[in-house]
Amino acid sequence: MPRRIVIIGAHAAGVDAASAARKTDRTADITLVTEEKHCGYSRCGLPFVIGGQIPSFPSLIVFLPSYFQMMKLNLKTETKATSIDTTNKTVEATDKNGKTEAIPYDSLIISTGASSFMPPIKGKEKQGIYSLRTLEDGEKIDAAIKKGGKTAVVMGAGLIGLETAIALKERGLKVTVIEMLPQILPQMLDPDLAKGAQEMLEQKGINIQTGKPVEEILGAEKATGVLAGGQQFDGDLIVSAFGVRANTQLAANAGIALGDTKAIKTNARMETSVKDVYAVGDCAESTHIVTQKPTLMQFGTVAVRHGKVSGINAAGGYALFTGVLGSSVSRLYETDVGSTGLTDGAAQRARIETVTGTITSKTKADYYPGALPIKVKLVVEKESQRIIGAQIIGGEEVTQRINAISFAIQKQMTARELAKADTAYAPPVCETWEPLVLAAEMVMMKLR
Amino acid sequence: MPRRIVIIGAHAAGVDAASAARKTDRTADITLVTEEKHCGYSRCGLPFVIGGQIPSFPSLIVFLPSYFQMMKLNLKTETKATSIDTTNKTVEATDKNGKTEAIPYDSLIISTGASSFMPPIKGKEKQGIYSLRTLEDGEKIDAAIKKGGKTAVVMGAGLIGLETAIALKERGLKVTVIEMLPQILPQMLDPDLAKGAQEMLEQKGINIQTGKPVEEILGAEKATGVLAGGQQFDGDLIVSAFGVRANTQLAANAGIALGDTKAIKTNARMETSVKDVYAVGDCAESTHIVTQKPTLMQFGTVAVRHGKVSGINAAGGYALFTGVLGSSVSRLYETDVGSTGLTDGAAQRARIETVTGTITSKTKADYYPGALPIKVKLVVEKESQRIIGAQIIGGEEVTQRINAISFAIQKQMTARELAKADTAYAPPVCETWEPLVLAAEMVMMKLR
């Protein structure tokens, strides 16, 4: 009898799990169950459809029905997994017609993702509060703009909040971003670098209000504004971008252990506490490469890597997940903002003694027209001199500088080694002394 | 008495040596001797002045007289160092007025650079053969174009040859590039990747003739064409881009040892065979990080790194040079071509058994408008699975991908580790699965 692999969820993690499972076991019976109508699309692309850079929401669908057919995957859309029986190894699921079945599995992969989170704020039940997690969310925001929305208040200055704010501004709305913390992008940046990013956004005309916790959502039945830090901000569109929470209820109900981060606990094979059950993507923990502690990194790149490892294992292979650094990047207008490893703040919280080096440089030779500014902050563990984090804000080639530091952290490169690294140079693409090298040099000066 | 440091040469290596020496010893007496009128300019920028991207040749001067004043460096231009007396520790130099002096030193740094090389071809003494090494060379080519040159033949398809060919084409000339070897960019690329770069240049209208050794330079007194591979190519401008040779005569005459590469032999402190004499930049050998053998990498980035190490040591400090990988990049029209470590060909010649992985991907998410093609080739040592080289051709972020692989090679990252690396992602700047990771994956598949 062919191996039966059931996957709950059919986005980045789920589909990559299915693909890896198929490549590992050509004869397995692989079923994906998702309550959504649309699956296999890129959530990360949603703000760019609203902003107008990408022509339509369906453009974001990366895995078309033909893909599932080609890979011989059974796809059950609009089918909700309601419970898992880990003893009898079945998943109970109900389709849109109300028909319930128990789907048997040999291996189960839980990729239930995460959902937009709304804190217990007064008025949070009001109508017309938008979020941006699903394709349908995106369509609703788009419709509200088309209906004549002129002003927007975005609650939360994380990546999704800022990308949504920019998209709304691109569509001509007057946009205010409200953030409880004293800085934007608190997961990615230390306050010093966040300040520069915030100023850039303000120069583009986005009103950013940091240090203002949202106290109430205002309006009669429909949300028409927010009260934050004692101040009133009105908006035709009120957008909730407080972040997401892992969808763990299904797993928890089945007795599968959650971890310190409240996401599903996993080991390096992406196995949960229950045999033959894996968890991947936004609902699953990973190990942080620097701290070696459980962490929750809800990124598309982590999801696909999780998915692949779980798919190989679920299909009888053997693969290990080597951990995360939280490498991430976003293009905010013409400026790329990237981060990997620990911020200095996160390092302090992990009780790691640090030295940092921050430099400002250019993306091309000084004499080459069009050179753009770039700022690099390196975070180094003082005792070992190892690089443990980097934040970069700049006009070009930020993503791959983040990747370069990610590799350096993974391979325990020291600041001294980076200060002496062999780098490539040509006037139209970089300076003779690479900014990453200069930042390492700055760290070495402080360590002397 | 203050320490006397003499530096022969005042370009990238020499000036960075002087700066590092000054920072190490605030009271040293530091003298730079150069036979050139202009110093401290970027040679790498020359093609872009001819091409019109950079407004003028003086724009390329990175170190102005004010810099030398600020750093308290004695700069003797148009002064030729004629001999070194390593016993009495003096450099004999003659200025433009014919005045000769013996300059005493405690530490001597030789940064005599390299000169354009012309092989013993029939007719090589003819007038009107241009090269592109110095600012004056650039001015001559510019003047020849302004005088009405309409066609050009460039001999040599290395980086300088191609960058010059593009610059001439940008100025409206009909350009032919002649290369003896069967491929362009033989130092940087394996034939498979070189083919793609060549096709791109041909599509831009540059006529590239590979596998054609230059047999004769044609013309009466003035060069008007070349005979190559039995075929005649006519040109108003004949450009020699056969590469450069280290300027070692001064060192050799003083009994300073040359190495296997025929450049000046150095150790990790950039010391030559003679005590208190250092050699740096295009005239000096380095150790290759992969082969651990002497190699000659005549790049600006290597020159400044050499210079810095020698300056610290010459001024009484202690610094080590950690070797080279030949990381290099060039923007050819809108395509960036980069390389680091060993090509597969170079690895074969070093008798390293390899596995390679080549993939073609895009620089943005597939659905994001403006995604550009990118091709990555990884070279991996079969037995150790360690990455030893990479070649990348693509539309964006090639330079920092090269740097990322340079760090990976330096830290002995394996293909398996790269295949599992944590990378950053956002639709406008990269794909979910980073091309470097996919290339490593390809290698792993071949290793199975």
Interface residues (C-beta under 8 A of the other chain):
Chain A: A12 S42 C44 G45 F48 Q53 I54 P55 S59 L60 V62 I289 F299 G300 T301 V302 V304 R305 L320 F321 T322 G323 V324 L325 G326 S327 S328 V329 S330 R331 D336 G338 S339 T340 A365 D366 Y367 Y368 P369 E396 E397 V398 T399 Q400 R401 I402 N403 A404 S406 F407 A408 Q410 K411 Q412 M413 E417 L418 K420 A421 D422 T423 A424 Y425 A426 P427 P428 V429 C430 T432 W433 E434 L436
Chain B: A12 S42 C44 G45 F48 Q53 I54 P55 S59 L60 V62 I289 F299 G300 T301 V302 V304 R305 L320 F321 T322 G323 V324 L325 G326 S327 S328 V329 S330 R331 D336 G338 S339 T340 A365 D366 Y367 Y368 P369 E396 E397 V398 T399 Q400 R401 I402 N403 A404 S406 F407 A408 Q410 K411 Q412 M413 E417 L418 K420 A421 D422 T423 A424 Y425 A426 P427 P428 V429 C430 T432 W433 E434 L436
